[in-house]
């Protein structure tokens, strides 16, 4: 037994120091994750990361036009530009689900769409082959499309 007033036993001090060190380390790791982890406060915001490889601006640049942004929402960024007298609508999406939802909804209105990884371009009969050559992607036809595509092309996919 220790004499009164000499303090706690060394093993108790060691355990307390280890607990405090672990607590401080956990706190610091949490702060680092909050600041610099995925979607962290100190990382680039979604808007700051644009334009990226599949952004509306980058796709417009590859087409040879400058996009005017018409929608900038959490699940959709959309713009329009003109090339060769044709209006071209371009949309980019942060998730595959947002893109799939938009494409499914748009197909109900007919038309043709060039679908890539995180983006969709609305096509006209005059722009289909040119834009697919510039951007890649898969041509998807909407329901009831009355364009110059072969019969039965509505809703089917064509990749070149």
C-alpha positions in Angstrom: 0.0 0.0 0.0 1.2 3.5 -0.8 1.5 6.3 1.7 -1.2 8.9 1.7 -0.5 11.9 -0.5 2.0 10.2 -2.8 -0.5 10.0 -5.7 -2.0 7.3 -7.8 -0.2 4.1 -8.7 1.9 4.3 -11.9 -0.3 1.8 -13.7 -3.4 4.0 -13.2 -1.5 7.0 -14.7 -0.4 4.9 -17.7 -3.9 3.8 -18.4 -5.3 7.3 -18.1 -2.6 8.7 -20.5 -3.3 5.9 -23.0 -7.1 6.7 -22.9 -6.5 10.4 -23.4 -4.1 9.8 -26.2 -6.6 7.4 -27.9 -9.4 10.0 -27.4 -7.3 12.8 -28.9 -6.2 10.7 -31.8 -9.8 9.7 -32.6 -10.9 13.3 -32.4 -8.1 14.4 -34.8 -8.9 11.6 -37.3 -12.6 12.7 -37.2 -11.6 16.3 -37.8 -9.4 15.2 -40.8 -12.2 13.1 -42.2 -14.7 16.0 -41.8 -12.4 18.4 -43.5 -10.6 16.4 -46.2 -12.6 13.2 -46.5 -15.0 12.5 -49.4 -17.3 15.5 -49.6 -15.3 17.1 -46.8 -15.6 20.8 -45.9 -12.1 21.7 -47.1 -12.3 19.6 -50.3 -13.6 21.1 -53.6 -17.3 21.6 -53.6 -19.4 20.0 -56.4 -19.6 23.3 -58.2 -15.9 23.9 -57.9 -15.1 20.5 -59.4 -17.0 21.4 -62.6 -16.2 21.4 -65.4 -15.0 17.8 -65.5 -14.6 15.2 -68.2 -18.4 14.6 -68.5 -19.5 18.1 -67.6 -21.9 20.1 -69.7 -19.1 22.6 -70.5 -16.6 19.9 -71.5 -19.1 18.1 -73.7 -20.1 21.4 -75.4 -16.4 22.2 -76.0 -15.9 18.8 -77.6 -18.9 19.5 -79.8 -17.6 22.9 -80.7 -20.0 25.2 -79.0 -20.4 27.1 -75.7 -23.1 25.9 -73.4 -25.5 28.2 -71.7 -26.4 26.6 -68.4 -30.2 26.4 -67.9 -30.4 24.1 -64.9 -27.9 23.7 -62.0 -29.5 21.4 -59.4 -28.1 18.8 -57.1 -29.2 15.9 -59.3 -28.9 17.5 -62.8 -26.9 20.1 -64.6 -28.2 21.0 -68.0 -27.3 23.4 -70.7 -28.0 24.3 -74.3 -25.7 25.3 -77.1 -25.9 25.8 -80.9 -23.7 24.1 -83.4 -24.3 24.1 -87.2 -27.7 25.8 -86.7 -28.9 23.0 -84.4 -29.8 23.4 -80.8 -28.1 20.8 -78.7 -29.3 20.0 -75.1 -26.7 18.5 -72.8 -27.3 17.2 -69.3 -24.8 15.8 -66.7 -25.6 13.9 -63.6 -23.8 13.2 -60.3 -25.1 9.6 -60.0 -26.1 6.8 -62.3 -29.5 6.7 -60.6 -30.2 10.4 -61.4 -29.1 9.8 -65.0 -31.3 6.7 -65.4 -34.3 8.5 -63.8 -33.9 11.5 -66.2 -33.4 9.3 -69.3 -36.5 7.1 -68.5 -38.6 10.2 -68.0 -37.3 11.8 -71.2 -37.9 8.7 -73.3 -41.6 9.0 -72.7 -41.6 12.2 -74.7 -39.9 10.5 -77.7 -36.8 11.6 -79.5 -33.3 10.2 -79.4 -30.6 10.5 -76.8 -26.9 10.0 -76.8 -26.1 8.4 -73.4 -22.6 8.4 -71.9 -21.1 7.9 -68.5 -22.8 10.5 -66.4 -24.2 12.5 -69.3 -27.0 12.6 -71.9 -27.2 14.7 -75.1 -30.6 15.2 -76.8 -30.3 14.3 -80.5 -31.9 15.4 -83.7 -31.8 13.3 -86.9 -29.2 15.7 -88.2 -26.9 15.4 -85.2 -27.0 11.8 -84.3 -24.0 10.4 -86.2 -21.8 13.6 -85.8 -22.3 13.8 -82.0 -21.8 10.1 -81.5 -18.6 10.3 -83.4 -17.4 13.2 -81.3 -18.6 12.0 -77.9 -19.1 8.2 -78.1 -21.9 6.9 -76.0 -25.0 4.8 -76.9 -28.0 6.1 -78.9 -31.2 5.5 -77.1 -34.6 6.1 -78.9 -37.6 7.3 -77.0 -41.2 6.0 -77.3 -43.1 7.2 -80.4 -40.2 8.9 -82.0 -41.2 10.0 -85.5 -37.7 10.6 -86.9 -35.8 9.0 -89.7 -34.7 5.9 -87.8 -35.8 2.5 -89.0 -39.1 1.2 -87.8 -38.9 -0.4 -84.3 -36.1 1.9 -83.3 -38.1 3.5 -80.5 -36.6 2.4 -77.1 -33.8 0.4 -78.6 -30.2 1.0 -78.2 -27.6 1.3 -80.9 -23.8 1.6 -80.2 -21.2 2.5 -82.7 
